[in-house]
Amino acid sequence: MVMYILLAASILALTIVFERSWSLRRSVVLPIDKIVSIETAVRQGNVDAAMKACSDNNTAMSRILWVALKNRGARRAVMKEILEEIGRQEVAHLERYIGVLGVIAAVSPLLGLLGTVVGMIEVFQVISIEGVGKADILAGGISKALNTTAAGLSVAIPALVAYRIFESRVNLFVIDIEQHALRFVELLKGERE
C-alpha cells in the first residue's frame, strides 16, 4: 500500500518538475527582447503599439507592463501600488505547484519509514508463528520492509532538489521583474530616457 502511494508521489513530482521546467524558462517569464521593444515603443510615444505588444505576449512581465501602461495616468505611488498587486499575482502564478514538491520531499521519507515499520510488524508476526529458525522468511520480510525506506528516500531527495532549484529560480525572476517594472515606471513618468 505504501509503495503505491510513493509511486503516485513520484509520478506527481516528476510531472511537476517537467511542467515547472517548461513554465519557468526565462523566455516565457521575462523575454528581454519583448521588453526592449515595448520600452522602445513607449519612448517613441506609441503607447498603443506598446499595449498591443504586451497583449500579444502572454508572459508575466508583459502582463505587468500592460497594467502599467493601462494606468499610466495614475500618480507614481498609486501606480507602484497597482504594480505590486499585479506582481504578487504573477509571483503566485510562478510559484504554482512548487509547494507540492516541498510536501512530497517532506512526506516521502516518512511514508518510507511507515512502510518499514509495517513490514517489521509483519516480520515479528511471522516470528511469533514460525519462530526464529527460518532465516530465509525473516530476511525476505526485512528486505521487503526496508525497500519502502529506500523508495521513500528515492522520491524525497530529487523532489527536494527540484523544490530548491525552482524556489531559487522564482526568487531570481521576482528580483528581475521588480527591477524592470520600476525602470518602466520611471520611463512612463518621464524620468528615464
BAVEX-92371 format. One record per residue (C-alpha): residue in one letter; residue number from 0; x, y, z. Coordinates in Angstrom, 2 decimals. Layout:
A NUM X Y Z
...
// end
This chain:
M 0 0.00 0.00 0.00
V 1 2.74 2.45 0.98
M 2 4.71 1.64 -2.18
Y 3 1.69 2.60 -4.30
I 4 1.45 5.94 -2.51
L 5 5.17 6.52 -3.06
L 6 4.78 5.59 -6.73
A 7 1.92 8.10 -7.09
A 8 4.03 10.75 -5.29
S 9 6.97 10.12 -7.61
I 10 4.77 10.42 -10.71
L 11 3.26 13.64 -9.36
A 12 6.71 15.04 -8.54
L 13 8.04 14.15 -11.98
T 14 5.05 15.77 -13.65
I 15 5.56 18.97 -11.64
V 16 9.28 19.01 -12.44
F 17 8.59 18.79 -16.18
E 18 5.79 21.38 -16.04
R 19 7.77 23.89 -13.95
S 20 10.90 23.35 -16.05
W 21 8.87 24.29 -19.12
S 22 6.97 27.17 -17.48
L 23 9.88 28.79 -15.65
R 24 12.09 29.40 -18.66
R 25 13.41 32.94 -18.99
S 26 11.91 33.27 -22.47
V 27 8.47 32.51 -21.01
V 28 8.67 34.66 -17.87
L 29 10.97 37.55 -18.78
P 30 11.61 37.85 -22.55
I 31 14.16 40.67 -22.72
D 32 13.72 41.29 -26.46
K 33 9.97 41.87 -25.99
I 34 10.57 44.18 -23.03
V 35 13.03 46.23 -25.09
S 36 10.53 46.53 -27.95
I 37 7.80 47.67 -25.53
E 38 10.14 50.24 -23.94
T 39 11.17 51.46 -27.40
A 40 7.53 51.95 -28.40
V 41 6.91 53.95 -25.20
R 42 9.99 56.11 -25.81
Q 43 8.67 56.84 -29.30
G 44 5.32 57.84 -27.81
N 45 3.46 54.93 -29.39
V 46 1.60 53.65 -26.32
D 47 -0.98 51.75 -28.39
A 48 1.77 49.72 -30.07
A 49 3.33 49.04 -26.67
M 50 -0.02 47.86 -25.27
K 51 -0.56 45.65 -28.31
A 52 2.93 44.17 -27.89
C 53 2.09 43.45 -24.25
S 54 -1.20 41.82 -25.22
D 55 0.45 39.69 -27.90
N 56 2.96 38.29 -25.38
N 57 1.37 36.23 -22.67
T 58 4.27 36.42 -20.21
A 59 4.46 37.55 -16.60
M 60 6.45 40.65 -17.47
S 61 4.25 41.70 -20.39
R 62 1.13 41.41 -18.22
I 63 2.75 43.66 -15.61
L 64 3.85 46.18 -18.24
W 65 0.34 46.15 -19.76
V 66 -1.13 47.10 -16.37
A 67 1.48 49.87 -16.04
L 68 0.55 51.21 -19.47
K 69 -3.16 50.99 -18.72
N 70 -2.65 53.01 -15.52
R 71 -0.04 55.40 -16.93
G 72 -2.08 58.45 -15.88
A 73 -2.04 57.47 -12.22
R 74 0.29 59.08 -9.71
R 75 3.61 57.35 -9.18
A 76 2.68 55.99 -5.73
V 77 -0.66 54.65 -6.99
M 78 1.00 53.03 -9.99
K 79 3.60 51.35 -7.79
E 80 0.82 50.00 -5.57
I 81 -1.07 48.66 -8.58
L 82 2.10 47.05 -9.93
E 83 2.86 45.48 -6.55
E 84 -0.61 43.91 -6.55
I 85 -0.30 42.50 -10.08
G 86 3.26 41.44 -9.23
R 87 2.01 39.41 -6.26
Q 88 -0.48 37.68 -8.57
E 89 2.25 36.89 -11.08
V 90 4.57 35.58 -8.36
A 91 1.78 33.29 -7.12
H 92 1.44 32.04 -10.69
L 93 5.20 31.42 -10.90
E 94 5.21 29.57 -7.56
R 95 2.32 27.33 -8.59
Y 96 2.88 23.64 -7.68
I 97 6.33 24.28 -6.19
G 98 4.95 23.87 -2.67
V 99 3.65 20.43 -3.64
L 100 7.24 19.38 -4.38
G 101 8.20 20.51 -0.88
V 102 5.38 18.46 0.62
I 103 6.38 15.39 -1.39
A 104 10.00 15.83 -0.28
A 105 8.92 16.06 3.36
V 106 6.35 13.27 3.38
S 107 8.08 10.63 1.24
P 108 10.73 9.61 3.80
L 109 8.03 9.39 6.44
L 110 5.94 7.17 4.18
G 111 9.02 5.01 3.60
L 112 9.55 4.76 7.34
L 113 5.88 3.87 7.83
G 114 6.26 1.08 5.26
T 115 9.33 -0.19 7.09
V 116 7.53 -0.19 10.43
V 117 4.54 -2.02 8.95
G 118 6.90 -4.53 7.30
M 119 8.75 -5.11 10.56
I 120 5.46 -5.67 12.37
E 121 4.65 -8.33 9.78
V 122 8.10 -9.90 10.30
F 123 7.53 -10.07 14.05
Q 124 4.12 -11.65 13.47
V 125 5.82 -14.31 11.34
I 126 8.42 -14.83 14.10
S 127 5.64 -15.34 16.64
I 128 4.06 -18.01 14.43
E 129 7.07 -19.67 12.75
G 130 9.79 -18.97 15.29
V 131 13.25 -17.59 14.57
G 132 14.54 -20.76 12.92
K 133 13.59 -19.78 9.36
A 134 16.11 -17.14 8.39
D 135 15.01 -17.00 4.74
I 136 11.50 -15.91 5.68
L 137 12.84 -13.31 8.09
A 138 15.40 -11.96 5.62
G 139 12.76 -11.68 2.90
G 140 10.39 -9.80 5.21
I 141 13.09 -7.44 6.45
S 142 14.25 -6.78 2.89
K 143 10.68 -6.01 1.84
A 144 10.30 -3.66 4.81
L 145 13.50 -1.75 4.03
N 146 12.57 -1.35 0.37
T 147 9.92 1.20 1.34
T 148 12.51 3.31 3.16
A 149 14.73 3.25 0.08
A 150 11.76 4.12 -2.14
G 151 10.77 6.99 0.15
L 152 14.27 8.45 0.05
S 153 14.46 7.92 -3.72
V 154 11.36 10.06 -4.13
A 155 12.23 12.66 -1.49
I 156 15.79 13.53 -2.50
P 157 15.09 14.53 -6.13
A 158 11.86 16.27 -5.08
L 159 13.76 18.34 -2.51
V 160 16.48 19.26 -5.02
A 161 13.85 20.29 -7.60
Y 162 11.94 22.25 -4.96
R 163 15.05 24.25 -4.02
I 164 16.02 24.88 -7.66
F 165 12.55 26.14 -8.62
E 166 12.27 28.22 -5.47
S 167 15.60 29.88 -6.27
R 168 14.62 30.41 -9.92
V 169 11.37 32.11 -8.92
N 170 13.18 34.35 -6.44
L 171 15.61 35.47 -9.15
F 172 12.71 36.15 -11.53
V 173 10.97 38.23 -8.88
I 174 14.05 40.42 -8.45
D 175 14.40 40.88 -12.22
I 176 10.69 41.63 -12.65
E 177 10.81 44.26 -9.88
Q 178 13.82 45.96 -11.47
H 179 12.22 46.04 -14.92
A 180 8.88 47.25 -13.54
L 181 10.50 50.09 -11.58
R 182 12.54 51.11 -14.60
F 183 9.36 51.06 -16.70
V 184 7.53 53.29 -14.20
E 185 10.41 55.77 -14.40
L 186 10.21 55.61 -18.19
L 187 6.45 56.26 -18.14
K 188 6.82 59.15 -15.74
G 189 9.47 60.72 -17.97
E 190 12.38 60.30 -15.57
R 191 14.39 57.95 -17.72
E 192 15.10 58.07 -21.44
// end
